[in-house]
């Protein structure tokens, strides 16, 4: 057994000769007193307050006594407040997040370019996911439907171009 390391512990104005004496007086275990002494939180021993040390929080110029009060004010969770603080940007709390970035990949079908699979599906008269799924499944029926729809699409485009040219002339 090692030597007694925690002597003359001052807790809320009272000096206790050992951690064991402090534990008896405060109704906690001696280990709880030693851990608090190691962490520098002797002022909280025996008060029933456990967990994260309360810290004042400033968000967008507003001061709050702790993260919970800030979370209630902005309608977010306490975890969201702590996460934003640790990320270095507490002012983003309670603001709407940016919309997700588009991940559309351009696609070329039979020489015609489309900005995305979904746009190709819509232009060809299918549901928005049809072209992507049909190409992924790689079935002859899917390719045939896409080819037929592409022929009709190209015919519509050429007809519209002809009518525009006819009106301009």
C-alpha positions in Angstrom: 0.0 0.0 0.0 1.3 3.4 -0.9 1.7 6.5 1.2 -1.3 8.8 1.8 -1.1 11.4 -0.9 -4.2 13.5 -0.2 -3.8 15.3 3.1 -5.2 18.6 4.4 -8.0 18.7 1.8 -9.9 22.0 1.8 -13.5 21.4 0.7 -15.9 24.3 0.8 -14.0 26.1 3.6 -13.4 23.0 5.8 -10.0 21.4 6.0 -10.0 17.6 6.4 -6.8 15.8 7.4 -7.2 12.9 5.0 -9.4 11.8 2.1 -11.1 9.2 4.4 -12.1 11.8 6.9 -13.5 14.0 4.2 -15.4 11.1 2.7 -17.0 10.2 6.1 -18.0 13.8 6.7 -19.5 14.3 3.2 -21.2 10.9 2.9 -19.2 9.7 -0.1 -16.5 7.1 -0.7 -12.8 7.9 -0.1 -12.2 7.1 -3.8 -14.7 9.8 -4.8 -12.7 12.3 -2.7 -9.4 11.2 -4.2 -10.7 11.3 -7.8 -12.1 14.8 -7.2 -8.8 16.0 -5.7 -7.0 14.6 -8.8 -9.4 16.3 -11.2 -9.6 19.6 -9.2 -13.3 19.4 -8.5 -13.2 19.1 -4.7 -15.8 21.9 -4.5 -18.4 19.4 -6.0 -17.7 16.4 -3.7 -20.8 15.4 -1.8 -23.2 17.8 -3.5 -24.7 15.2 -5.8 -23.6 17.1 -8.9 -21.8 14.7 -11.2 -20.9 14.8 -14.8 -19.5 17.7 -16.9 -18.3 20.7 -15.0 -20.8 23.6 -15.6 -19.2 26.2 -17.8 -20.6 29.5 -19.1 -21.4 29.5 -22.8 -21.5 32.4 -25.2 -23.4 32.0 -28.4 -24.0 34.8 -30.8 -23.3 37.4 -28.1 -25.8 35.8 -25.6 -24.4 34.5 -22.3 -25.7 31.3 -20.7 -24.8 29.8 -17.4 -24.3 26.3 -18.9 -24.7 24.3 -22.1 -28.2 23.1 -21.0 -29.6 26.6 -20.8 -28.2 27.4 -24.2 -29.7 24.2 -25.6 -33.1 25.0 -24.2 -32.9 28.5 -25.6 -32.0 27.4 -29.2 -34.1 24.2 -29.2 -31.2 21.8 -29.7 -29.6 19.1 -27.6 -26.9 19.6 -25.0 -24.7 17.4 -27.1 -25.2 19.7 -30.1 -24.0 22.7 -28.0 -20.9 20.8 -26.7 -20.1 19.5 -30.2 -20.3 23.0 -31.8 -18.1 24.4 -29.0 -15.5 21.6 -29.5 -15.7 22.2 -33.3 -14.8 25.8 -32.7 -18.1 27.3 -34.1 -20.7 27.8 -31.4 -22.5 30.5 -33.5 -23.9 27.9 -35.9 -26.2 26.5 -33.1 -29.8 26.8 -33.9 -29.3 27.9 -37.5 -30.6 25.9 -40.4 -28.0 23.7 -41.9 -26.8 24.1 -45.5 -28.7 22.0 -48.0 -26.8 18.9 -49.1 -24.5 19.3 -52.1 -25.7 17.8 -55.3 -23.8 14.6 -56.2 -25.2 14.2 -59.7 -23.0 12.7 -62.3 -23.5 13.6 -65.9 -24.6 10.8 -68.2 -24.6 10.3 -72.0 -27.2 8.1 -73.5 -27.0 7.4 -77.2 -25.0 10.6 -77.8 -27.3 12.8 -75.8 -25.9 14.4 -72.6 -28.0 14.8 -69.4 -26.8 16.4 -66.1 -27.9 13.4 -64.0 -29.5 10.0 -64.1 -32.6 11.5 -62.5 -32.9 14.3 -65.1 -32.5 11.7 -67.9 -35.3 9.6 -66.3 -37.6 12.7 -66.2 -36.8 13.8 -69.7 -37.5 10.3 -71.0 -40.8 10.0 -69.2 -39.8 7.6 -66.5 -39.8 7.9 -62.7 -36.7 9.7 -61.4 -34.7 6.6 -60.5 -35.6 4.4 -63.5 -32.5 5.0 -65.7 -30.0 4.6 -62.9 -31.6 1.3 -61.8 -32.1 0.0 -65.3 -28.4 0.6 -66.2 -27.3 -0.9 -62.9 -29.4 -4.1 -63.5 -28.0 -4.2 -67.1 -31.0 -6.2 -68.5 -31.9 -6.2 -72.2 -35.5 -5.1 -71.4 -34.3 -2.1 -69.5 -31.9 -1.1 -72.3 -34.6 -1.6 -74.9 -37.0 0.7 -72.9 -34.4 3.4 -72.6 -33.4 3.1 -76.3 -37.1 3.4 -77.3 -37.6 6.4 -75.0 -34.4 8.0 -76.3 -35.6 7.7 -79.9 -38.9 9.4 -79.0 -37.0 12.1 -77.0 -34.7 12.9 -79.9 -37.7 13.0 -82.3 -39.4 15.5 -79.9 -36.3 17.6 -79.7 -35.9 17.7 -83.5 -39.5 18.6 -84.0 -39.3 21.4 -81.4 -36.1 22.7 -83.1 -37.8 22.6 -86.5 -40.8 24.6 -85.2 -38.5 27.2 -83.7 -36.6 27.5 -87.0 -39.9 27.7 -88.9 -41.2 30.6 -86.7 -37.9 32.4 -87.0 -37.9 32.3 -90.8 
